[in-house]
Amino acid sequence: MTKGKFITLEGIDGAGKSTHLAWLAERIMASGREVVTTREPGGTPLGEQLREILLRKGMHADTEVLLMFAARAEHVRNLIAPAIAAGKWVVSDRFTDATYAYQCGGRGIDAERIAQLEAWVHGDLQPDATLLFDAPLDLARDRVAQGTADPDKFEREQAAFFARVRGNYLARAAASRGRIRVIDSSQPIANIRTALTAHLEALLK
């Protein structure tokens, strides 16, 4: 059986990635592939419980990163890896790039600590492609303010936090050797989907 593929969507809060997840899944399904959509933190019953804690409860930055990887361990073992092994395509709203961006870039956790957890939890599993939705900070923050009635603790962070997160994302993209493809999400939706279609066609070949 042919293995499936693993695609992740990344970006700061308000960058617009969640707007396109269902559309991407539909395009992949139209090509005849079976698709599983999921999110982080979350994706499993335990992961969704941890998501609520992570997004709503204050905690030390070390605790935060450890809980992120606890949820991810469940996610990888119980959903992502089995689906890929069964030939399905998995499209996830966030994965470990988000931990580097938010907990390393945003919170200041040492990148080597995250790398050690990454190697332990899913060192043999990495995304086939990551679509990084990037927008200017002011635009992203305006989108969150206008579209979120009950912002979580990350969405309530200050501009300087998101500037660090965005900088980490872009630095990772530059060093990723093409795995992370940056999408200018300040464009109209039609233009964004034209860019996404080009990336998707390359993956479908």
N, C-alpha and C positions, 0 to 999 in steps of 0.2 A: 504494500500500500504506500502511495506517495504521501509524504509528510505534508501537513498544512503549513501555512505561514503565520507569522506573528507580527502584527502591525500595531504600533502605539501612537497615540496622539498626545502631544504635550503643548505647554504654553502657560503663561501667567494667567491668573484669574482675569476674565474679561477679554482674553485674546480671541475667543470665539470657537475654540476647538469642538466643544460639545454640540454646537450647531450642525456640524458636518458628520458626526459619527454615524447616525442612522443612514444618511445619504451614501456614505462610503460603503456601509454594509450592504445596502441595496444594490449598489453597482457591482460589488463582488459576487453577490448571489446571482445577479443577472448573467454572470459569466459561467454559471454552473457549479460554483463552489458552495459548500456549506459553511456558514459563518456563525461564530459566537461573538456577541458583543458583551463587554464587561467594563468594570471601572476599578480604580484604586483611589484611596483605600476602599476595600469592599470586595465584591465578586463572589463571595461565599457567605453562608449564614453567619459564621463567626466573624468574617471580614467586615460584614455590614455592621455588626455590633461594635467592632473596634473602630470603624469609621465614625460612628456617632461620638465615641469618646474622643477620638483624635480631632474632630472638627469642632467639638463643643466644650471640651474640658481643658483648663489650663494645666500645664505640666512642664517639667524640666525638658530642655531640648534633647538630652540623652534618652529620656523616657520616650519622647516623641519618635525618635528615629528607630528605637527598638520595637515599639508598637507597630510602626510602619512595616518593618520587616517581618514581624510576627504575622500580620495580616497577609503580607506577600507570600510567605511560606505556605500558608493555607491555599492561597490563590493559585500559586504555581502547581502545587501537588494535586489539588483537587479539581482544578478547572483548566488552566492554561496548558500544562504539559499533556494531560490526557486528550484534550481536544486536538492539539497539533499532531499527536501520535496517531489519532484516528483520521487524519487527512483533512481536518477542518481548518479554516482560517479564523484566527482570533484577532479581534480589533478591540483594543483596550484604551479607555480614557485614562491616561497616565500609567507609568510604570517607574522603574528605578531612576530614570533621568530626572523625574520630579523630585526624588529624594535628594539627589545631588543639588538640584536647583534650589529647593526650599529649605532643606535642613543644613546643607553645606553652604550654599550661597546666602540664603536668607538668615539662617540661625547661627552660622559660623562653626558647625560641626566639622571636624577634620575630615577631609576627603578620604584619607586612608582608612579611617574607621568604617566609613560607608562602603569602601571597596572590599573590606574584609567580610562585612555582612553580605554584600552582593555575591562574593565568591562562595560563601557558605550556603546561601538560600537558593541561588540560581546561576551559579557560575557557568554551567553548561547550557544555559538557555538565555539567549539574547534576542531582541527584536530583529526581524529581517529588515524592517524599515521603520523609522520614526518620523512622523510629520509634525514639525514644530511650528505652531501657529504664533506668529510674532506681530505685535502691534505696539505703537508708541504708548508709553506709560499713561499719559493723560487720557488717551482714547480708551484703553483697557479699564482704567479706574472709573471713567464715566459710564461705561457699559455695566459694570458691577453695581454702581450706585443706582442706575436707572432700572436694572432688571432683577435685583435681588431684594426681596422684601425682608428677609431674615438672614443677613450675612453671617457666615461662620467666622471662626477666629482668624483664619487665614485671610479671608476677604476683608476683614477689619484692620489688617496691618497697614502701616504707614507707607508712604511713597518710597522712602529710602529702602525699605525691605524689598519691595517689588523691583526696584532698580537693581538690587543685588541678585535677585532671582533671575531676572531677565538677562543680566550680564553673564551669569553662570550658564544659562541655557545656550546663549549664543556662542560662548567659548567652547562648550561641549560640541556644538554643531560644527564649529570650525575644525575641531580635532577629530571628528568622527569618521573621516575618510568616506564620506558619502552616505553613511547610514542615516544620519539626521538631515532631513531635507527641510529647509526653512521656507515657510509659506507666509507671504505678506498678507496678514489678515485685516489690514486696514482698507483693503480694496473692496469693491462691491462683491456680493456673494457669487454672482455669475463668474466674475474673474477668478475668484478663489477656486471655484469648482473646475474651471478650465485647467488651472495649475494642478489641482488634485488628480484630475483625469489623466494628465500626462504621467504623473508619478505612478498612478495605479496601473496604467497600461504597461509600464516597464516591469512592474512586479508580476503581472499576469502572464507575461511571455514565458 
